[in-house]
């Protein structure tokens, strides 16, 4: 499973400062177990996956994973995405 990602430094404009989050720009087609494994591999506090929207009013859907579980919401990953 190869998916490119960006590591975003949230709450700063200085590289390698702030709070990092991995953002997988194309999470379409990944099962939850694959997203979980990817988040475990990045070993950051959170990894987000961008997916197609589920409602017409949205631009995209976001799923957030820690190395051990999925989160229903988290602040810095939402801002970083």
JOMO-V23510 format. One record per residue. N is the residue number from 1. RES is the residue in one letter. PHI is phi as a letter, one per 40 degrees, with the letter a starting at -180 (none if undefined). PSI is psi in whole degrees, -180 to 180 (* if undefined). Layout:
# JOMO-V23510
N & RES & PHI & PSI
N & RES & PHI & PSI
This chain:
# JOMO-V23510
1 & X & none & 106
2 & X & b & 123
3 & X & b & 123
4 & X & c & 152
5 & X & a & 161
6 & X & b & 137
7 & X & c & 118
8 & X & b & 133
9 & X & c & 105
10 & X & c & 147
11 & X & g & 23
12 & X & a & 160
13 & X & b & 5
14 & X & c & 123
15 & X & d & 142
16 & X & g & 20
17 & X & b & -177
18 & X & g & -152
19 & X & b & 111
20 & X & c & 148
21 & X & a & 139
22 & X & c & 131
23 & X & b & 111
24 & X & c & 112
25 & X & c & -25
26 & X & b & 90
27 & X & c & 3
28 & X & d & 136
29 & X & g & -7
30 & X & c & 135
31 & X & c & 160
32 & X & d & -40
33 & X & c & -36
34 & X & c & -40
35 & X & c & -41
36 & X & c & -45
37 & X & c & -40
38 & X & c & -45
39 & X & c & -38
40 & X & c & -40
41 & X & c & -42
42 & X & c & -31
43 & X & f & 27
44 & X & c & 167
45 & X & c & -34
46 & X & a & 150
47 & X & b & 132
48 & X & b & 153
49 & X & b & 123
50 & X & c & 132
51 & X & b & 163
52 & X & c & 151
53 & X & c & 154
54 & X & b & -9
55 & X & b & 148
56 & X & c & -24
57 & X & c & -15
58 & X & c & 154
59 & X & c & -31
60 & X & a & 169
61 & X & b & 147
62 & X & b & 133
63 & X & b & 140
64 & X & b & 128
65 & X & b & 141
66 & X & c & 178
67 & X & c & -16
68 & X & b & -14
69 & X & a & 165
70 & X & c & 145
71 & X & b & 143
72 & X & c & -27
73 & X & a & 148
74 & X & a & 140
75 & X & c & -62
76 & X & c & -35
77 & X & c & -36
78 & X & c & -44
79 & X & c & -40
80 & X & c & -27
81 & X & c & *
